[in-house]
Amino acid sequence: MRVRITECIDIDLATEKWMCNRCAQELGSAHASYKQGCVVRERDPHEIHPPRGPNKEFNFSFDPEWMRIIEYYCPNCAVMVENEYLPPGHPLTWDIQLDLEKLKEKHGFAGVAGAAAKAGVATKAGGGEEGAGSK
């Protein structure tokens, strides 16, 4: 079962893998950053925000010595998955960390009932008793 996480990224709950939702390319384990499975491109801010006005030193673009634009692309279909502004040499960020068990529970994924039964937790799917707070 695939669940939409961002505009371009899904998670496959069965395999616990990040997926491009345009072409279904696997982007790696959901226990790590999806960015590790992407093609990464580092760009000079002046390529994106060209200097404006008469003074090329004083403008609204970032100084490339202080800031870089990092773009992440699906390695199969080349859709831009994410981008971020980072100082040169900064490690790539890990921006999405999910509680996979809670996500599976929320979406009624079949593998959760068995795991919950092992843990001694009653669920409707597992045939246990309903708790005091359930409807």
DSSP file (Angstrom, degrees, kcal/mol; ACC not computed):
  #  RESIDUE AA STRUCTURE BP1 BP2  ACC     N-H-->O    O-->H-N    N-H-->O    O-->H-N    TCO  KAPPA ALPHA  PHI   PSI    X-CA   Y-CA   Z-CA
    1    1 A M              0   0    0      0, 0.0    12,-3.2     0, 0.0     2,-0.4   0.000 360.0 360.0 360.0 127.6    0.0    0.0    0.0
    2    2 A R  E     -A   12   0A   0     10,-0.2     2,-0.4    11,-0.1    10,-0.2  -0.813 360.0-166.1-101.5 140.0    1.4    3.4   -1.0
    3    3 A V  E     -A   11   0A   0      8,-2.3     8,-2.2    -2,-0.4     2,-0.3  -0.986  24.4-119.1-125.3 132.4    0.7    6.6    0.9
    4    4 A R  E     +A   10   0A   0     -2,-0.4     6,-0.3     6,-0.2     3,-0.1  -0.543  35.8 166.8 -71.1 128.8    1.4   10.1   -0.4
    5    5 A I        -     0   0    0      4,-2.8     2,-0.2     1,-0.4     5,-0.2   0.756  65.8  -2.0-109.7 -46.8    3.9   11.9    1.8
    6    6 A T  S    S-     0   0    0      3,-2.2    -1,-0.4     1,-0.0    75,-0.0  -0.740  90.3 -80.8-132.4-176.0    4.9   14.9   -0.3
    7    7 A E  S    S+     0   0    0     -2,-0.2    74,-0.0     1,-0.2     3,-0.0   0.839 129.7  18.5 -57.0 -34.3    4.0   16.2   -3.8
    8    8 A C  S    S+     0   0    0     73,-0.3    13,-2.2     1,-0.1     2,-0.4   0.439 114.0  76.3-118.6  -1.9    6.5   13.8   -5.4
    9    9 A I  E     + B   0  20A   0     11,-0.2    -4,-2.8    12,-0.1    -3,-2.2  -0.945  46.7 176.8-124.3 132.5    7.2   11.2   -2.7
   10   10 A D  E     -AB   4  19A   0      9,-2.9     9,-2.6    -2,-0.4     2,-0.4  -0.755  21.8-135.4-114.7 167.2    5.1    8.2   -1.5
   11   11 A I  E     -AB   3  18A   0     -8,-2.2    -8,-2.3    -2,-0.3     2,-0.8  -0.996  10.3-141.3-122.8 134.8    6.0    5.5    1.0
   12   12 A D  E  >> -AB   2  17A   0      5,-2.8     4,-2.0    -2,-0.4     5,-1.1  -0.854  11.2-163.3 -93.0 111.5    5.2    1.9    0.3
   13   13 A L  T  45S+     0   0    0    -12,-3.2    -1,-0.2    -2,-0.8   -11,-0.1   0.794  85.0  56.1 -68.8 -28.4    4.0    0.5    3.7
   14   14 A A  T  45S+     0   0    0    -13,-0.4    -1,-0.2     1,-0.2   -12,-0.1   0.913 123.1  23.6 -69.8 -42.7    4.6   -3.1    2.6
   15   15 A T  T  45S-     0   0    0      2,-0.1    -2,-0.2   -14,-0.1    -1,-0.2   0.563  98.0-130.7 -99.6 -11.0    8.2   -2.7    1.7
   16   16 A E  T  <5 +     0   0    0     -4,-2.0    14,-2.8     1,-0.2    15,-0.4   0.935  61.1 138.2  55.4  50.0    8.9    0.4    3.9
   17   17 A K  E   < -BC  12  29A   0     -5,-1.1    -5,-2.8    12,-0.3     2,-0.2  -0.935  58.3-118.8-123.5 146.2   10.6    2.1    1.0
   18   18 A W  E     -BC  11  28A   0     10,-3.1     9,-2.8    -2,-0.3    10,-0.6  -0.608  37.1-167.8 -74.6 144.9   10.4    5.7   -0.3
   19   19 A M  E     -BC  10  26A   0     -9,-2.6    -9,-2.9     7,-0.3     2,-0.5  -0.993  27.5-120.3-137.3 142.9    9.0    5.8   -3.9
   20   20 A C  E  >  -B    9   0A   0      5,-2.4     4,-1.9    -2,-0.3   -11,-0.2  -0.713  23.7-149.7 -72.6 128.0    8.7    8.5   -6.6
   21   21 A N  T  4 S+     0   0    0    -13,-2.2   -12,-0.1    -2,-0.5    -1,-0.1   0.483  90.4  58.2 -85.0   1.7    5.0    8.9   -7.1
   22   22 A R  T  4 S+     0   0    0    -14,-0.4    -1,-0.2     3,-0.1   -13,-0.1   0.830 129.5   4.8 -90.0 -39.8    5.5    9.8  -10.8
   23   23 A C  T  4 S-     0   0    0      2,-0.1    -2,-0.2    -3,-0.0    -3,-0.0   0.403  93.3-117.4-129.0   0.1    7.4    6.7  -11.9
   24   24 A A     <  +     0   0    0     -4,-1.9     2,-0.3     1,-0.2    -3,-0.1   0.677  53.9 162.4  67.9  20.4    7.4    4.3   -8.9
   25   25 A Q        -     0   0    0     -5,-0.1    -5,-2.4     1,-0.1     2,-0.2  -0.540  41.7-119.9 -68.1 131.1   11.2    4.4   -8.6
   26   26 A E  E     -C   19   0A   0     -2,-0.3    -7,-0.3    -7,-0.2     3,-0.1  -0.558  25.1-171.3 -71.8 136.6   12.4    3.2   -5.2
   27   27 A L  E     -     0   0A   0     -9,-2.8    10,-0.5     1,-0.4     2,-0.2   0.242  49.7 -87.0-113.8  10.2   14.4    5.9   -3.4
   28   28 A G  E     -C   18   0A   0    -10,-0.6   -10,-3.1     9,-0.1    -1,-0.4  -0.525  68.2 -21.4 115.9 179.1   15.6    3.8   -0.5
   29   29 A S  E >   -C   17   0A   0    -12,-0.2     3,-1.5    -2,-0.2   -12,-0.3  -0.323  45.4-136.6 -66.0 139.9   14.6    2.6    2.9
   30   30 A A  T 3  S+     0   0    0    -14,-2.8    68,-0.4     1,-0.3   -13,-0.1   0.526 103.3  71.1 -73.2  -4.5   12.0    4.6    4.8
   31   31 A H  T 3  S+     0   0    0    -15,-0.4    -1,-0.3     2,-0.1     2,-0.2   0.423 105.2  40.7 -88.0   0.2   14.2    4.2    7.9
   32   32 A A  S <  S-     0   0    0     -3,-1.5     2,-0.2    64,-0.0    62,-0.0  -0.771 108.0 -67.8-133.3 178.2   16.7    6.6    6.2
   33   33 A S    >   -     0   0    0     -2,-0.2     3,-1.4     1,-0.1     4,-0.3  -0.511  31.4-139.2 -73.2 135.7   16.4    9.9    4.2
   34   34 A Y  G >  S+     0   0    0      1,-0.3     3,-1.7    -2,-0.2     4,-0.2   0.752  98.7  75.5 -62.1 -23.3   14.8    9.6    0.8
   35   35 A K  G >  S+     0   0    0      1,-0.3     3,-1.3     2,-0.2    -1,-0.3   0.758  80.4  68.9 -63.3 -24.4   17.5   12.0   -0.4
   36   36 A Q  G <  S+     0   0    0     -3,-1.4    -1,-0.3     1,-0.3    -2,-0.2   0.749 100.8  48.0 -65.9 -22.5   20.0    9.2   -0.3
   37   37 A G  G <  S+     0   0    0     -3,-1.7    -1,-0.3   -10,-0.5     2,-0.2   0.379  99.8  89.7 -96.9   3.5   18.2    7.7   -3.3
   38   38 A C  S <  S-     0   0    0     -3,-1.3     2,-0.5    -4,-0.2    36,-0.2  -0.589  82.9-109.5 -99.4 159.3   18.1   10.9   -5.3
   39   39 A V  E     -D   73   0B   0     34,-2.8    34,-2.7    -2,-0.2     2,-0.4  -0.768  40.3-147.1 -80.3 131.1   20.4   12.5   -7.8
   40   40 A V  E     -D   72   0B   0     -2,-0.5     2,-0.4    32,-0.2    32,-0.2  -0.878  16.6-173.7-110.3 133.0   21.8   15.5   -6.1
   41   41 A R  E     -D   71   0B   0     30,-2.7    30,-3.2    -2,-0.4     2,-0.5  -0.991  10.6-154.4-126.7 127.0   22.7   18.8   -7.9
   42   42 A E  E     -D   70   0B   0     -2,-0.4     2,-0.4    28,-0.2    28,-0.2  -0.865  19.7-170.0-100.2 130.5   24.5   21.7   -6.2
   43   43 A R  E     -D   69   0B   0     26,-3.3    26,-2.5    -2,-0.5    -2,-0.0  -0.918  27.1-115.2-126.8 148.6   23.8   25.1   -7.8
   44   44 A D    >>  -     0   0    0     -2,-0.4     3,-1.9    24,-0.2     4,-0.7  -0.613  28.5-130.3 -72.0 132.2   25.2   28.6   -7.5
   45   45 A P  H >> S+     0   0    0      0, 0.0     4,-3.5     0, 0.0     3,-0.5   0.782 105.3  66.5 -58.4 -26.2   22.4   30.9   -6.2
   46   46 A H  H 34 S+     0   0    0      1,-0.2    17,-0.0     2,-0.2    -2,-0.0   0.734  93.1  60.6 -68.9 -20.3   23.2   33.4   -9.0
   47   47 A E  H <4 S+     0   0    0     -3,-1.9    -1,-0.2     1,-0.1    -4,-0.0   0.849 117.6  29.7 -69.7 -33.6   21.9   30.7  -11.5
   48   48 A I  H << S+     0   0    0     -4,-0.7    -2,-0.2    -3,-0.5    -1,-0.1   0.863 132.9  31.5 -91.7 -44.2   18.5   30.8   -9.8
   49   49 A H  S  < S-     0   0    0     -4,-3.5    -1,-0.2    -5,-0.1    -2,-0.1  -0.784  82.5-157.1-117.7  83.7   18.4   34.4   -8.5
   50   50 A P        -     0   0    0      0, 0.0    10,-0.2     0, 0.0    -3,-0.1  -0.318  32.4 -95.1 -63.2 143.5   20.4   36.5  -11.0
   51   51 A P        -     0   0    0      0, 0.0     2,-0.3     0, 0.0     5,-0.1  -0.317  44.4-157.9 -57.9 138.2   21.8   39.8   -9.6
   52   52 A R        +     0   0    0      3,-0.2     3,-0.2    -3,-0.1     8,-0.1  -0.876  45.2  26.9-117.6 150.5   19.5   42.7  -10.3
   53   53 A G  S    S-     0   0    0     -2,-0.3     6,-0.0     1,-0.2     5,-0.0  -0.176  97.1 -63.5  91.5 176.1   20.3   46.4  -10.4
   54   54 A P  S    S+     0   0    0      0, 0.0     2,-0.8     0, 0.0    -1,-0.2   0.785 114.7  69.7 -74.1 -28.0   23.4   48.4  -11.1
   55   55 A N        -     0   0    0      3,-0.3    -3,-0.2    -3,-0.2     3,-0.0  -0.816  58.7-172.0 -98.2 109.2   25.5   47.1   -8.2
   56   56 A K  S    S+     0   0    0     -2,-0.8    -1,-0.2     1,-0.2     3,-0.2   0.721  86.0  53.0 -71.8 -21.0   26.4   43.4   -8.7
   57   57 A E  S    S+     0   0    0      1,-0.2     2,-0.8    -6,-0.0    -1,-0.2   0.852 108.8  48.9 -81.1 -36.7   27.9   43.2   -5.2
   58   58 A F  S    S+     0   0    0      2,-0.0    -3,-0.3    -6,-0.0     2,-0.2  -0.871  85.0 111.5-109.7 101.3   24.8   44.5   -3.4
   59   59 A N  S    S-     0   0    0     -2,-0.8    -6,-0.1     2,-0.3    -3,-0.1  -0.817  77.0 -88.4-153.4-170.9   21.7   42.7   -4.6
   60   60 A F  S    S+     0   0    0     -2,-0.2     2,-0.3   -10,-0.2    -2,-0.0   0.306  89.0  98.5 -97.3   8.4   19.0   40.2   -3.6
   61   61 A S  S    S-     0   0    0     -9,-0.1    -2,-0.3     1,-0.1     2,-0.1  -0.674  80.0-105.0 -93.0 151.7   20.9   37.0   -4.6
   62   62 A F        -     0   0    0     -2,-0.3   -16,-0.1   -17,-0.1   -13,-0.1  -0.438  34.6-107.2 -72.4 148.3   22.8   34.9   -2.0
   63   63 A D    >>  -     0   0    0      1,-0.1     3,-2.1    -2,-0.1     4,-1.9  -0.662  23.4-142.0 -72.9 121.3   26.5   35.1   -1.9
   64   64 A P  T 34 S+     0   0    0      0, 0.0    -1,-0.1     0, 0.0    -2,-0.0   0.689  99.9  63.4 -63.3 -16.7   27.7   31.7   -3.4
   65   65 A E  T 34 S+     0   0    0      1,-0.1     3,-0.1    22,-0.1    -2,-0.0   0.714 116.1  30.1 -75.1 -19.4   30.6   31.7   -0.9
   66   66 A W  T <4 S+     0   0    0     -3,-2.1     2,-0.4     1,-0.3    -1,-0.1   0.633 124.4  33.0-111.8 -21.7   27.9   31.5    1.9
   67   67 A M     <  -     0   0    0     -4,-1.9     2,-0.3    20,-0.2    -1,-0.3  -0.999  53.0-174.6-146.6 139.2   25.0   29.7    0.3
   68   68 A R  E     - E   0  86B   0     18,-3.1    18,-2.5    -2,-0.4     2,-0.6  -0.932  24.4-129.1-126.6 153.8   24.3   26.9   -2.2
   69   69 A I  E     -DE  43  85B   0    -26,-2.5   -26,-3.3    -2,-0.3     2,-0.5  -0.923  22.7-160.0-103.4 123.3   21.1   25.6   -3.6
   70   70 A I  E     -DE  42  84B   0     14,-3.4    14,-2.3    -2,-0.6     2,-0.4  -0.909   6.1-166.1-107.2 125.6   20.8   21.8   -3.4
   71   71 A E  E     -DE  41  83B   0    -30,-3.2   -30,-2.7    -2,-0.5     2,-0.5  -0.903   5.8-155.1-114.4 141.0   18.3   20.1   -5.7
   72   72 A Y  E     -DE  40  82B   0     10,-2.9     9,-2.7    -2,-0.4    10,-1.3  -0.963  14.8-175.0-118.2 128.4   17.2   16.5   -5.4
   73   73 A Y  E     -DE  39  80B   0    -34,-2.7   -34,-2.8    -2,-0.5     7,-0.2  -0.916  33.4-106.4-124.6 147.8   15.9   14.5   -8.5
   74   74 A C     >  -     0   0    0      5,-2.2     4,-1.4    -2,-0.3   -36,-0.1  -0.553  29.5-138.4 -63.8 131.1   14.3   11.1   -9.0
   75   75 A P  T  4 S+     0   0    0      0, 0.0    -1,-0.1     0, 0.0   -37,-0.1   0.661  96.8  41.8 -70.9 -13.1   17.1    9.0  -10.7
   76   76 A N  T  4 S+     0   0    0      3,-0.1    -2,-0.0   -51,-0.0    -3,-0.0   0.897 130.6  15.5 -97.5 -54.4   14.5    7.5  -13.1
   77   77 A C  T  4 S-     0   0    0      2,-0.1    -1,-0.0   -52,-0.0     0, 0.0   0.514  90.5-130.7-103.6  -5.8   12.1   10.2  -14.3
   78   78 A A     <  +     0   0    0     -4,-1.4     2,-0.2     1,-0.2    -6,-0.0   0.650  47.8 157.2  66.8  18.6   14.2   13.3  -13.2
   79   79 A V        -     0   0    0      1,-0.1    -5,-2.2   -71,-0.1     2,-0.6  -0.551  51.7-111.2 -69.3 139.3   11.3   15.0  -11.4
   80   80 A M  E     -E   73   0B   0     -7,-0.2    -7,-0.3    -2,-0.2     3,-0.1  -0.636  37.1-178.6 -74.2 118.5   12.6   17.5   -8.9
   81   81 A V  E     -     0   0B   0     -9,-2.7     2,-0.3    -2,-0.6   -73,-0.3   0.830  59.8 -19.6 -87.0 -37.3   11.7   16.0   -5.5
   82   82 A E  E     -E   72   0B   0    -10,-1.3   -10,-2.9   -74,-0.1     2,-0.3  -0.976  52.3-160.0-163.3 162.0   13.0   18.7   -3.2
   83   83 A N  E     +E   71   0B   0     -2,-0.3     2,-0.3   -12,-0.2   -12,-0.2  -0.979  11.8 179.8-149.2 155.7   15.4   21.6   -3.0
   84   84 A E  E     -E   70   0B   0    -14,-2.3   -14,-3.4    -2,-0.3     2,-0.6  -0.991  28.6-120.2-154.1 158.0   17.1   23.4   -0.1
   85   85 A Y  E     +E   69   0B   0     -2,-0.3   -16,-0.2   -16,-0.2    -2,-0.0  -0.905  41.4 163.8-102.8 121.7   19.4   26.2    0.7
   86   86 A L  E     -E   68   0B   0    -18,-2.5   -18,-3.1    -2,-0.6     3,-0.1  -0.972  40.9-105.7-137.0 150.3   22.5   25.1    2.6
   87   87 A P    >   -     0   0    0      0, 0.0     3,-2.2     0, 0.0   -20,-0.2  -0.453  58.8 -82.1 -68.1 150.4   25.9   26.6    3.3
   88   88 A P  T 3  S+     0   0    0      0, 0.0   -23,-0.0     0, 0.0     0, 0.0  -0.270 117.4  16.9 -54.7 135.3   28.8   25.0    1.3
   89   89 A G  T 3  S+     0   0    0      1,-0.3     0, 0.0    -3,-0.1     0, 0.0   0.341  88.7 138.6  84.9  -7.1   30.0   21.8    2.9
   90   90 A H    <   -     0   0    0     -3,-2.2    -1,-0.3     1,-0.1     3,-0.1  -0.483  59.3-109.8 -70.2 139.3   26.9   21.4    5.1
   91   91 A P        -     0   0    0      0, 0.0    -1,-0.1     0, 0.0     2,-0.1  -0.326  41.1 -91.8 -66.4 154.2   25.6   17.8    5.2
   92   92 A L        -     0   0    0      1,-0.1     2,-0.1    -6,-0.0   -56,-0.0  -0.382  47.9-115.7 -64.8 142.8   22.3   17.0    3.5
   93   93 A T        -     0   0    0     -3,-0.1     2,-0.7    -2,-0.1   -58,-0.2  -0.436   7.2-140.3 -83.0 155.9   19.4   17.4    5.8
   94   94 A W        +     0   0    0      1,-0.1     3,-0.1    -2,-0.1    -1,-0.0  -0.877  32.8 166.9-111.9  92.8   17.0   14.6    6.9
   95   95 A D        +     0   0    0     -2,-0.7     2,-0.5     1,-0.2    -1,-0.1   0.662  55.4  49.8 -91.0 -18.4   13.7   16.4    6.8
   96   96 A I        +     0   0    0      2,-0.0     2,-0.5   -64,-0.0   -62,-0.2  -0.957  53.3 166.3-129.0 115.4   11.1   13.6    7.0
   97   97 A Q        -     0   0    0     -2,-0.5     2,-0.3    -3,-0.1   -66,-0.1  -0.987  20.0-162.4-125.4 119.9   11.3   10.9    9.7
   98   98 A L        -     0   0    0     -2,-0.5     2,-1.2   -68,-0.4     3,-0.1  -0.745  26.9-128.5-107.3 148.0    8.1    8.8   10.0
   99   99 A D     >  -     0   0    0     -2,-0.3     4,-2.2     1,-0.2     5,-0.2  -0.808  30.7-169.8 -86.4  95.6    6.7    6.6   12.7
  100  100 A L  H  > S+     0   0    0     -2,-1.2     4,-2.5     1,-0.2     5,-0.2   0.846  79.0  53.7 -63.1 -37.5    6.1    3.7   10.3
  101  101 A E  H  > S+     0   0    0      2,-0.2     4,-2.3     1,-0.2    -1,-0.2   0.920 111.1  45.9 -64.9 -42.9    4.1    1.6   12.8
  102  102 A K  H  > S+     0   0    0      2,-0.2     4,-2.6     1,-0.2    -2,-0.2   0.883 112.4  51.6 -66.1 -37.9    1.7    4.5   13.5
  103  103 A L  H  X S+     0   0    0     -4,-2.2     4,-1.9     2,-0.2    -2,-0.2   0.907 110.4  48.1 -65.6 -41.6    1.3    5.2    9.8
  104  104 A K  H  <>S+     0   0    0     -4,-2.5     5,-2.7     2,-0.2     4,-0.3   0.916 112.5  49.6 -63.2 -42.6    0.5    1.6    9.1
  105  105 A E  H ><5S+     0   0    0     -4,-2.3     3,-1.2     1,-0.2    -2,-0.2   0.919 109.1  52.1 -62.0 -44.2   -2.0    1.6   12.0
  106  106 A K  H 3<5S+     0   0    0     -4,-2.6    -1,-0.2     1,-0.3    -2,-0.2   0.875 114.0  42.6 -60.0 -39.4   -3.6    4.8   10.7
  107  107 A H  T 3<5S-     0   0    0     -4,-1.9    -1,-0.3    -5,-0.1    -2,-0.2   0.317 112.0-116.9 -94.5   8.3   -4.1    3.4    7.2
  108  108 A G  T < 5 -     0   0    0     -3,-1.2    -3,-0.2    -4,-0.3     2,-0.2   0.840  42.5-174.4  64.7  33.8   -5.3    0.0    8.4
  109  109 A F    > < -     0   0    0     -5,-2.7     3,-1.9    -6,-0.2     4,-0.5  -0.449  27.4-130.2 -66.2 133.0   -2.3   -1.9    6.9
  110  110 A A  T >> S+     0   0    0      1,-0.3     4,-0.7     2,-0.2     3,-0.6   0.766 101.3  64.9 -58.8 -32.0   -2.8   -5.7    7.3
  111  111 A G  H 3> S+     0   0    0      1,-0.2     4,-1.2     2,-0.2    -1,-0.3   0.665  91.1  67.4 -68.1 -14.7    0.6   -6.3    8.8
  112  112 A V  H <> S+     0   0    0     -3,-1.9     4,-2.9     2,-0.2     5,-0.2   0.870  89.8  59.7 -75.7 -37.3   -0.2   -4.2   11.9
  113  113 A A  H <> S+     0   0    0     -3,-0.6     4,-2.3    -4,-0.5    -1,-0.2   0.908 107.0  47.2 -60.0 -42.8   -2.8   -6.5   13.4
  114  114 A G  H  X S+     0   0    0     -4,-0.7     4,-1.9     2,-0.2    -1,-0.2   0.907 114.0  46.7 -64.9 -42.1   -0.4   -9.4   13.7
  115  115 A A  H  X S+     0   0    0     -4,-1.2     4,-1.5     1,-0.2    -2,-0.2   0.887 112.7  49.9 -66.6 -39.1    2.3   -7.1   15.2
  116  116 A A  H  <>S+     0   0    0     -4,-2.9     5,-2.9     1,-0.2     4,-0.4   0.885 108.8  52.4 -67.2 -38.3   -0.2   -5.6   17.6
  117  117 A A  H ><5S+     0   0    0     -4,-2.3     3,-1.0    -5,-0.2    -1,-0.2   0.892 107.6  52.0 -64.7 -39.4   -1.5   -9.1   18.7
  118  118 A K  H 3<5S+     0   0    0     -4,-1.9    -1,-0.2     1,-0.3    -2,-0.2   0.865 109.3  50.2 -62.7 -35.5    2.1  -10.2   19.4
  119  119 A A  T 3<5S-     0   0    0     -4,-1.5    -1,-0.3    -5,-0.1    -2,-0.2   0.524 119.8-111.7 -81.5  -5.0    2.5   -7.1   21.6
  120  120 A G  T < 5S+     0   0    0     -3,-1.0     2,-0.5    -4,-0.4    -3,-0.2   0.701  70.2 141.1  83.6  19.8   -0.7   -7.9   23.5
  121  121 A V      < -     0   0    0     -5,-2.9     2,-0.3    -6,-0.1    -1,-0.3  -0.842  48.1-132.7 -98.5 128.8   -2.7   -5.0   22.1
  122  122 A A        +     0   0    0     -2,-0.5     2,-0.3    -3,-0.1     9,-0.2  -0.636  29.7 175.8 -81.6 134.9   -6.3   -5.6   21.2
  123  123 A T     >> -     0   0    0     -2,-0.3     5,-1.8     1,-0.1     4,-0.6  -0.932  41.6-119.3-132.6 158.8   -7.5   -4.3   17.8
  124  124 A K  T >45S+     0   0    0     -2,-0.3     3,-1.0     1,-0.2    -1,-0.1   0.917 118.0  49.2 -60.9 -43.0  -10.7   -4.6   15.9
  125  125 A A  T 345S+     0   0    0      1,-0.2    -1,-0.2     2,-0.1    -3,-0.0   0.830 109.9  51.8 -66.6 -31.4   -8.9   -6.4   13.1
  126  126 A G  T 345S-     0   0    0     -5,-0.0    -1,-0.2   -13,-0.0    -2,-0.2   0.511 112.3-119.2 -84.9  -4.4   -7.3   -8.8   15.6
  127  127 A G  T <<5 +     0   0    0     -3,-1.0    -3,-0.2    -4,-0.6    -2,-0.1   0.611  64.6 141.3  80.3  12.5  -10.7   -9.6   17.2
  128  128 A G      < -     0   0    0     -5,-1.8    -1,-0.2     1,-0.2     2,-0.1  -0.186  59.9 -77.8 -79.6 176.6   -9.7   -8.3   20.6
  129  129 A E        -     0   0    0      1,-0.1     2,-0.3    -2,-0.0    -1,-0.2  -0.460  47.2-114.0 -74.1 147.5  -11.9   -6.4   23.0
  130  130 A E        -     0   0    0     -2,-0.1    -1,-0.1     1,-0.1    -7,-0.1  -0.612  32.8-119.9 -81.2 142.5  -12.6   -2.8   22.4
  131  131 A G    >   -     0   0    0     -2,-0.3     3,-1.3    -9,-0.2    -1,-0.1  -0.186  28.2 -98.4 -75.9 173.3  -11.1   -0.4   25.0
  132  132 A A  T 3  S+     0   0    0      1,-0.3    -1,-0.1     3,-0.1    -2,-0.1   0.800 121.9  51.0 -63.0 -31.1  -13.1    2.0   27.1
  133  133 A G  T 3  S+     0   0    0      2,-0.0    -1,-0.3     0, 0.0     2,-0.1   0.471  90.8  99.2 -88.9  -0.4  -12.4    4.9   24.8
  134  134 A S    <         0   0    0     -3,-1.3    -4,-0.0     1,-0.1     0, 0.0  -0.476 360.0 360.0 -89.4 160.3  -13.4    3.2   21.5
  135  135 A K              0   0    0     -2,-0.1    -1,-0.1     0, 0.0    -3,-0.1   0.423 360.0 360.0 -93.2 360.0  -16.7    3.7   19.8
